[in-house]
Amino acid sequence: MATDTGPIRLPGEIAREPTDPFAAALDPRVAERLRAWAAENGATAEQLGSGWHTKDDLWSARFRLGLPYSRPGTWWEFDRAATAAVDDDEATLAHALARLDA
């Protein structure tokens, strides 16, 4: 489950173990697209962290970036895309990625 406090694992879900839903791989194209957009829009290397390969990587970066509260409105679609990627919401993800390109 994704919340506004970082990855929260339910009972029985152990970080970096097979039971961890945040250990699931991200689509590399989506991860690179979001990472590149964030860098182009002012995110620092420290905020970006290492590569975004898993849902945990992306969700943790989201909070290092100050989302959802510390960024201007131009980041709204990025936040929607990140949340959709973690939640496996393909329709919202596609819409948010298209809006990032607009």
C-alpha positions as CSV (number, residue, x, y, z in Angstrom):
1,M,0.0,0.0,0.0
2,A,1.3,3.4,-0.9
3,T,0.7,6.3,1.5
4,D,2.0,9.8,2.0
5,T,4.4,8.7,4.7
6,G,6.7,6.4,2.6
7,P,6.5,2.7,2.0
8,I,4.2,1.1,4.6
9,R,4.3,-2.7,4.7
10,L,1.4,-4.7,6.1
11,P,1.9,-7.4,8.6
12,G,3.9,-10.2,7.0
13,E,5.4,-7.9,4.4
14,I,9.2,-7.7,5.0
15,A,11.4,-5.2,3.3
16,R,13.5,-6.7,0.5
17,E,12.0,-10.1,1.0
18,P,9.6,-11.9,-1.4
19,T,6.6,-10.7,0.6
20,D,7.6,-7.0,0.0
21,P,5.2,-5.4,-2.6
22,F,7.6,-2.5,-2.9
23,A,10.4,-4.8,-4.1
24,A,8.5,-5.2,-7.4
25,A,10.4,-4.0,-10.4
26,L,9.4,-0.8,-12.2
27,D,9.1,-0.6,-15.9
28,P,12.6,0.7,-16.8
29,R,11.2,3.1,-19.4
30,V,8.7,4.6,-16.9
31,A,11.4,4.9,-14.2
32,E,13.9,6.6,-16.6
33,R,11.2,8.9,-17.9
34,L,10.2,10.0,-14.4
35,R,13.8,10.4,-13.3
36,A,14.8,12.4,-16.3
37,W,11.7,14.7,-15.9
38,A,12.6,15.2,-12.2
39,A,16.2,16.1,-13.1
40,E,15.1,18.5,-15.8
41,N,12.8,20.2,-13.4
42,G,15.3,20.9,-10.6
43,A,15.8,17.7,-8.6
44,T,19.3,17.3,-7.3
45,A,21.4,14.2,-7.6
46,E,21.0,13.7,-3.8
47,Q,17.2,13.9,-4.1
48,L,17.1,11.5,-7.0
49,G,19.3,9.0,-5.2
50,S,20.5,5.9,-7.0
51,G,18.6,4.4,-9.9
52,W,14.9,3.7,-9.6
53,H,14.6,0.0,-10.2
54,T,11.9,-0.9,-7.7
55,K,8.7,0.6,-6.4
56,D,10.5,1.3,-3.1
57,D,13.2,3.2,-5.0
58,L,10.6,5.5,-6.7
59,W,8.4,5.9,-3.6
60,S,11.4,6.8,-1.4
61,A,12.7,9.3,-4.0
62,R,9.2,10.9,-4.1
63,F,9.7,11.9,-0.4
64,R,13.3,13.0,-0.9
65,L,12.0,15.3,-3.7
66,G,9.6,16.9,-1.2
67,L,6.4,15.5,-2.7
68,P,3.6,16.1,-2.4
69,Y,4.0,19.3,-0.4
70,S,7.2,21.1,-1.2
71,R,7.1,21.3,-4.9
72,P,5.2,23.7,-7.2
73,G,2.1,22.7,-9.1
74,T,4.2,21.7,-12.2
75,W,5.1,18.6,-10.2
76,W,1.4,17.5,-9.9
77,E,1.5,15.1,-12.9
78,F,4.9,13.7,-11.8
79,D,3.3,12.9,-8.4
80,R,0.3,11.3,-10.1
81,A,2.6,9.2,-12.3
82,A,4.8,8.1,-9.4
83,T,1.7,7.1,-7.4
84,A,0.2,5.3,-10.3
85,A,3.4,3.4,-11.0
86,V,3.6,2.2,-7.5
87,D,-0.1,1.3,-7.4
88,D,0.0,-0.5,-10.9
89,D,-2.7,1.9,-12.1
90,E,-1.9,1.8,-15.9
91,A,-4.6,4.2,-17.0
92,T,-3.6,6.9,-14.6
93,L,0.1,6.3,-15.3
94,A,-0.4,6.7,-19.1
95,H,-2.5,9.8,-18.6
96,A,0.0,11.4,-16.2
97,L,3.0,10.6,-18.4
98,A,1.3,12.1,-21.4
99,R,0.6,15.3,-19.5
100,L,4.3,15.5,-18.5
101,D,5.1,15.7,-22.2
102,A,2.5,18.4,-22.8
